[in-house]
């Protein structure tokens, strides 16, 4: 089982970072800028909605790059030109600060996710313990926090050893869902937000895995980017929170 990094820090930005946000002021600048955002794959559709709202409100362009949190962090550590990191965990954004890759005090939790079992045309809750299936899809646990939560869930249910040989692993949570939708796996443990409103879904009890707290951070590359500061400020405001919660996440 992969160890889970738990954050012991508060969800309050530093005074210095708040000062930066105050300087940006949430005011539309004379010239719109571009913010490049690295986004955990589970947050794909929500980030696209948020980017559209933010552009309409501020005039700033948002360029989104999606992937597993671990893969994105590897790119950031190799100087990929991202301004903002929206991870699916808290460990990597905090690590980015510790390693000088992100701005101290800029970290906050922008969403808390839920895991869901998705089994099109089947009784998802009953199908999993039966073992009557050929393949179950999960995201790569070393790279994707939702994959790690999937492993923890299967272990908590006492099912992991029995079905380990049936696991198929997606590089990220988006590919994991594709495995199920394409029929390459009969069921999969995916982000609840991906299957919101669909049938054959079992919302995994939150106590079966570690909380999926998703952290945002201003990367050092974007420290002087007014659009990056404005985007992080926007994520904490009511308009963005409404979009995030409507997609099945909670916001602390």
Backbone torsions as a table, in degrees:
resi	resn	phi	psi	omega
1	UNK	NA	137.1	-179.2
2	UNK	-79.4	133.7	-179.8
3	UNK	-67.5	145.2	-179.6
4	UNK	-103.0	128.0	177.0
5	UNK	-86.4	123.4	-180.0
6	UNK	-104.8	135.0	179.0
7	UNK	-80.3	136.1	175.5
8	UNK	-110.4	5.6	-177.9
9	UNK	-90.8	158.0	177.5
10	UNK	-78.2	166.4	-178.8
11	UNK	-98.0	40.3	-177.4
12	UNK	-119.6	122.2	178.9
13	UNK	-65.5	156.4	179.3
14	UNK	-71.5	161.9	178.4
15	UNK	-60.0	-38.8	-179.5
16	UNK	-62.5	-42.7	-179.6
17	UNK	-68.8	-38.8	176.9
18	UNK	-61.3	-34.2	177.0
19	UNK	-64.0	-39.4	176.9
20	UNK	-61.9	-42.7	178.8
21	UNK	-64.8	-37.0	178.5
22	UNK	-63.5	-40.3	178.4
23	UNK	-64.6	-37.9	177.3
24	UNK	-72.3	-32.9	168.1
25	UNK	69.7	-2.8	-176.3
26	UNK	69.2	10.7	-177.7
27	UNK	-93.0	138.2	179.2
28	UNK	-65.2	124.0	-178.8
29	UNK	-73.8	165.3	179.7
30	UNK	-60.9	-39.7	178.1
31	UNK	-118.5	124.8	-179.7
32	UNK	-68.0	147.2	179.2
33	UNK	-119.6	-179.2	-179.7
34	UNK	-119.3	136.4	175.0
35	UNK	-117.0	127.4	178.4
36	UNK	-98.7	120.9	-172.2
37	UNK	-119.4	124.8	173.0
38	UNK	-88.9	122.3	-169.8
39	UNK	-125.6	131.5	174.0
40	UNK	-58.3	139.0	-171.5
41	UNK	-58.5	-32.8	-178.8
42	UNK	-62.4	-22.2	-174.0
43	UNK	-98.0	14.8	-172.3
44	UNK	-55.0	-59.6	-174.3
45	UNK	-66.5	-35.0	179.8
46	UNK	-68.1	-43.4	179.4
47	UNK	-61.5	-37.6	178.6
48	UNK	-64.6	-41.3	176.5
49	UNK	-64.3	-44.9	-178.8
50	UNK	-63.0	-39.9	179.9
51	UNK	-61.9	-39.3	179.5
52	UNK	-66.3	-43.4	179.0
53	UNK	-64.9	-43.5	-178.6
54	UNK	-63.2	-42.7	179.1
55	UNK	-63.7	-42.2	179.9
56	UNK	-63.0	-33.8	-176.3
57	UNK	-82.9	-39.3	-170.5
58	UNK	-109.6	-23.3	-174.0
59	UNK	87.7	-11.3	179.9
60	UNK	-74.3	143.8	174.1
61	UNK	-86.3	144.4	176.6
62	UNK	-121.9	121.4	175.7
63	UNK	-105.2	119.5	-175.0
64	UNK	-104.7	134.6	174.5
65	UNK	-123.9	124.5	-173.2
66	UNK	-108.2	149.8	176.8
67	UNK	175.6	177.3	174.4
68	UNK	-66.3	145.6	-177.3
69	UNK	-55.4	-43.5	179.7
70	UNK	-64.0	-39.2	179.2
71	UNK	-66.8	-41.7	178.3
72	UNK	-64.1	-40.4	179.9
73	UNK	-63.7	-38.2	177.1
74	UNK	-60.5	-39.9	177.9
75	UNK	-66.4	-41.3	179.1
76	UNK	-62.7	-41.3	-179.4
77	UNK	-68.2	-16.5	177.7
78	UNK	-103.0	22.7	173.2
79	UNK	72.2	29.6	173.2
80	UNK	-61.5	141.8	-172.7
81	UNK	-81.4	61.4	176.1
82	UNK	-98.2	143.5	178.1
83	UNK	-95.0	-34.6	-175.4
84	UNK	-133.8	144.3	177.7
85	UNK	-121.4	117.6	173.6
86	UNK	-108.1	96.9	-175.0
87	UNK	-89.4	171.6	174.3
88	UNK	-103.3	11.9	173.9
89	UNK	-143.8	-178.7	175.6
90	UNK	-105.6	-20.7	-174.2
91	UNK	-63.9	-44.6	-174.3
92	UNK	-74.1	-40.3	173.8
93	UNK	-60.0	-40.5	178.7
94	UNK	-68.2	-34.9	176.3
95	UNK	-65.8	-37.1	178.6
96	UNK	-60.6	-39.8	177.1
97	UNK	-65.8	-46.3	-178.1
98	UNK	-61.1	-31.9	-177.4
99	UNK	-94.7	8.0	177.2
100	UNK	77.8	15.7	-178.9
101	UNK	-94.0	-8.9	-177.6
102	UNK	-141.2	164.1	-175.1
103	UNK	-81.3	125.0	179.4
104	UNK	-58.7	135.6	177.9
105	UNK	86.5	-4.5	-176.8
106	UNK	-89.1	-7.8	-176.5
107	UNK	-70.4	137.8	168.3
108	UNK	-155.8	159.9	178.0
109	UNK	-89.2	117.8	-177.0
110	UNK	-94.9	-17.5	-179.5
111	UNK	-164.3	155.2	171.3
112	UNK	-124.1	124.3	-173.3
113	UNK	-96.9	168.1	175.1
114	UNK	-127.3	149.2	177.8
115	UNK	-95.8	144.1	179.0
116	UNK	-137.4	146.3	172.1
117	UNK	-94.8	125.9	-177.0
118	UNK	-118.9	124.6	-177.9
119	UNK	-142.3	84.4	-175.2
120	UNK	-53.0	126.9	177.5
121	UNK	77.7	3.0	-177.3
122	UNK	-124.5	165.8	171.8
123	UNK	-83.2	98.6	-171.4
124	UNK	-57.3	-46.6	-175.4
125	UNK	-64.8	-36.0	-178.6
126	UNK	-83.0	-31.1	-174.8
127	UNK	-67.4	-39.4	-175.9
128	UNK	-59.2	-54.5	-178.4
129	UNK	-69.6	-19.9	-178.9
130	UNK	-68.5	-30.1	-176.9
131	UNK	72.8	6.8	-176.5
132	UNK	-86.7	67.0	177.9
133	UNK	-158.7	162.4	-177.9
134	UNK	-93.4	-36.8	-176.1
135	UNK	-143.9	142.8	171.8
136	UNK	-128.8	131.2	-175.0
137	UNK	-97.0	137.8	170.6
138	UNK	-137.6	162.2	175.1
139	UNK	-80.6	157.2	178.6
140	UNK	-57.3	113.0	-173.4
141	UNK	-65.4	-26.2	179.4
142	UNK	-76.0	-21.5	-176.8
143	UNK	-109.4	-29.6	-173.1
144	UNK	-118.8	119.6	178.4
145	UNK	-56.0	-31.8	177.5
146	UNK	-69.5	-30.1	173.9
147	UNK	-68.4	-39.6	177.3
148	UNK	-63.6	-42.2	177.6
149	UNK	-64.2	-33.8	178.3
150	UNK	-65.0	-43.9	178.0
151	UNK	-62.0	-44.8	179.7
152	UNK	-60.7	-39.6	179.8
153	UNK	-64.2	-47.0	-179.9
154	UNK	-63.5	-36.8	177.7
155	UNK	-69.3	-40.7	179.6
156	UNK	-64.0	-32.2	178.9
157	UNK	-83.7	-4.9	-179.2
158	UNK	72.6	25.9	-175.1
159	UNK	-109.8	-12.8	-169.2
160	UNK	-58.6	-50.2	-176.3
161	UNK	-62.4	-36.7	-176.3
162	UNK	-70.6	-31.1	-175.0
163	UNK	-114.8	8.3	-177.3
164	UNK	-55.3	-37.2	-178.0
165	UNK	-71.4	-14.0	-178.6
166	UNK	-96.9	-0.7	-177.2
167	UNK	-74.5	133.6	168.1
168	UNK	-118.4	137.9	-169.3
169	UNK	-114.1	125.1	175.2
170	UNK	-88.7	149.4	179.2
171	UNK	-62.9	-28.3	176.3
172	UNK	-151.5	178.8	-173.9
173	UNK	-71.0	-26.1	176.9
174	UNK	-67.7	-43.5	177.7
175	UNK	-66.7	-33.3	177.6
176	UNK	-60.4	-45.1	177.3
177	UNK	-63.7	-38.4	179.0
178	UNK	-61.0	-36.8	178.2
179	UNK	-59.0	-40.0	-178.8
180	UNK	-75.1	-47.2	-178.4
181	UNK	-62.9	-29.3	-179.7
182	UNK	-85.2	-8.8	-178.7
183	UNK	87.0	4.1	177.7
184	UNK	-73.7	-15.0	172.0
185	UNK	-142.3	138.7	-178.6
186	UNK	-71.9	-28.0	179.6
187	UNK	-149.8	162.9	-178.7
188	UNK	-155.9	152.3	174.6
189	UNK	-97.8	110.0	-171.8
190	UNK	-127.8	-179.9	175.1
191	UNK	-74.9	134.9	-179.1
192	UNK	-57.6	-34.2	-179.3
193	UNK	-63.2	-25.6	-178.8
194	UNK	-73.2	-24.7	-174.1
195	UNK	-120.4	23.2	178.7
196	UNK	-59.3	125.8	178.4
197	UNK	86.4	-3.9	179.0
198	UNK	-88.2	159.1	175.4
199	UNK	-83.8	171.8	175.1
200	UNK	61.0	41.7	-179.3
201	UNK	-122.3	134.2	173.0
202	UNK	-117.3	117.6	177.3
203	UNK	-75.0	115.2	-175.9
204	UNK	-66.7	129.0	177.2
205	UNK	-54.9	134.4	-174.0
206	UNK	-63.2	-22.3	-177.6
207	UNK	-82.1	1.8	178.4
208	UNK	-87.9	-7.8	178.5
209	UNK	-151.4	166.6	176.7
210	UNK	-64.2	148.5	178.8
211	UNK	-55.3	141.8	178.1
212	UNK	-99.8	76.3	177.5
213	UNK	-85.8	129.4	-173.9
214	UNK	-109.8	120.6	-173.5
215	UNK	-101.0	143.2	174.7
216	UNK	-110.5	149.3	179.0
217	UNK	-153.8	146.2	173.8
218	UNK	-85.3	118.7	-179.2
219	UNK	-78.5	154.6	-177.8
220	UNK	-58.9	-34.3	179.2
221	UNK	-59.0	-32.2	-177.1
222	UNK	-102.1	13.6	-174.3
223	UNK	-58.2	-31.3	-178.3
224	UNK	-105.7	14.2	-177.2
225	UNK	-94.4	110.9	-178.1
226	UNK	-61.0	-33.6	179.6
227	UNK	-67.6	-36.5	178.2
228	UNK	-65.6	-44.2	177.5
229	UNK	-62.1	-42.7	-179.5
230	UNK	-65.8	-37.7	-179.7
231	UNK	-65.8	-42.9	177.9
232	UNK	-64.6	-37.8	175.9
233	UNK	-63.7	-42.0	179.6
234	UNK	-60.3	-39.7	-177.8
235	UNK	-60.7	-22.5	-177.2
236	UNK	-94.7	-3.8	-176.0
237	UNK	-93.5	164.3	-170.7
238	UNK	-57.5	-39.3	-177.3
239	UNK	-62.0	-42.1	179.9
240	UNK	-73.0	-42.2	-180.0
241	UNK	-59.0	-39.0	179.2
242	UNK	-61.7	-41.4	178.3
243	UNK	-65.3	-44.2	-178.2
244	UNK	-63.6	-45.4	-178.0
245	UNK	-70.1	-33.6	178.4
246	UNK	-65.9	-21.7	-179.7
247	UNK	-89.3	6.2	174.8
248	UNK	99.3	7.0	176.0
249	UNK	-97.9	163.2	168.2
250	UNK	-110.0	155.7	-179.9
251	UNK	-123.2	120.1	-178.2
252	UNK	-69.9	NA	NA
